[in-house]
Amino acid sequence: MGHGGNVIDELVTDHREVEEIFGKIEALPPGAKDRKVYADQATMELVRHSVAEEAYLYPAVREHVAGGDALADKEIEDHSKAEQIMKDLEGCEADDPRFDLLMGSLMSEVRMHLSDEEQNLFPRLRAACPPGALDDLGDKVRRAKKIAPTRPHPSAPDEPPANKLLAPGVGLVDRLRDAMSGRGKLD
């Protein structure tokens, strides 16, 4: 969840972890119970990652990158699409006929988003933002992920200051629910 380094290094490492989880899902046969466990793990990571990006990365993009408002708006829109898919997926077990369709949609949406960030947004931010500011953003993102929600909340605010105010309380409730239910844990 927290890896170290500047914000770009931190988020790229998150991207690789999510892709690894997706690979585990794809390696299992349809209907396998562990596909749901891995889907929950992917959701937990993606939600934490998205909340941290919306709280710190995208405001920095708006501030430092030419055309940053449009870039940030597009990324937040991508997050909204993925979050709705995750919300729909939350109610499905691995043997539900909708599970594979939703999981495929989520993987496609997330992979396009990650590629766009890595090929477009991150290079532009690296060029526009001083290295010290990128390091500081990395620290903020790591702290945000520790207290962020772990479940999709599509109707929650996705821009500061409201998202920064609500995320810690929602995150606490989500982590308590996860601990009590064993969500995201392999047997």
N, C-alpha and C positions, 0 to 999 in steps of 0.2 A: 504494500500500500504506500509506503514511503521509501524512496530509493536514493535520494540525494541528487545533487547537481542542480543545474539551472532548470527553469520551468520547462524548456523544450526537452531536455534530457529526461526529466521526470515523466512528462506526458508521453513521450515516445516509448519509454519502458512500460507504462500502463498499456499502451496500444499493443505491444508485443505480448503482454500477459493475457489480454482479452483474446487475441488471436490464438494463443495457446489453448485457452479454454474452448474456443470455437472448434479447434482441431480435435479436442477430446470428444466433443459432441458428435462431430462428423465421423469419428472413428467407431462409434457405437452403432449397433443396429437400431432401426426404428422401433420405438416402443420400449427400449431398455430403460429401466428405472433411473439409472445414473445420469441419463440425458437431462432429466429434470433437475438433478442436483447441480450439474454443470451449468444448466441454464440459469439457475438461481445464483450461482457464483458469478457468472458473467453479468447478470443484472446488478448484483451488489457492486461489482467493480465499476460497471458503466455508470451507475447512478452517482457513486462517489466522485468519479472522474468528471462527470458532467457538471455536478454542483460546484466543484472546485474551479472548473474552467469558466463557468458563468459568473462566479464571484470575483475572480481575479484575472484570468487570461483575457477574456473578451473586453473588459474595461481597459486593459492595457493596450489591446489591439486598437480600440477606439481612440485612445490617446496618442499612440505613437506611430501607427501605420497610416499612410495615405489611403483614403478610401476605407478606413477601418470600420466605420459604422456599418457599411453594407456587408463587409466581410463578417463582422460579429453577428449581424442580424441573420445572415445565411446559416452560420454555424448553430445559432440558437434554434433556428427553424429545424435544422437537422436533428438536434437534440429532442425537440418536441415530437417529431415523427417517431424516433427510436423509443422515446419514453412511453408513447401510447402503445406501441407494439409490446413493450415489456409489461405494461399494465395488462394487456389482453393475455399475454403469455402466463402471467402470474396465476391465473385461474385454471391453467391446463396442466394435467399430468402428462407424462411422456407417451402414454398410450392413447391420449385424446387425438382424434383425427386432425384437429386444428394445430396441434403442437408443432409438427414438422413444417407446416405452412408458415406459421408465425415465426418459428426459429429461423427458417430460411430468409424470411423478410427482414428479420432483425440483423442477421449476419450480413446480408447484402447492404442494408442501410448503413450499418456501422462501418463496414469495410470501405464504402464510398466516402464516408465522412472522415475516417482516419487517413485515407489516401489524400484527400483534399487538404486536410490540415498539414500533413507532412510535406506535400509537394508545393503548396501555395502559401498557407498562412504562416507556418513556422519560419520558412526562409525570409519572408517579408518582415516578420517580427524581429528575427535575429539581426537583420540589416538595419532596422530602425531603432532598436532599443539598446541602451548601453549594457555591457555585460553585468555590471553590478545590479542593475534593475532586474535583469533576467534571473540572477541568483536570488534576489529578494523575492521575486514572484515564485520561484521554486519552493522557497520556505513557506510562503503563504499557502500555496496549493497543497503542500504536504500536511500542513496544520488543518486546512479545510477538509481534506479527505478523512482525517481521523474522526471528525465530528459530524460528517455529512450523513444524510439519509442513505439507507441501503435498499429502499424499495421505491418503485416509481410513484411519483405524485404529479401527474400531468397538469393538475390545476394549480400547483404551487407557483409562486412568482419565480421568474428566471433571470431577473436583473436586480443589481444593488439599488437601494439598500435592503429592500424587503427580503430578498433571498438570503442575505447574510444574517438577518435577524431571526428568520424562521428555521433555517436549516439545522442549527444545533439541537433545538427541542424536538423536531421531527426525527432527526438522526438518533437521538437517545431512545425515543419510542421504538423506532425501527430495530435498533440493535437489541433492545430488550425482547421484542417479539421474535427476532432471529434466534437469540439465545434460548428462549423458552421452547421454540418449536424445532430447533436443530436445523433450521433452514440453511442450505448450502453446505451441509456436512455429509460426507460419504459415510455409510454404515461401517 
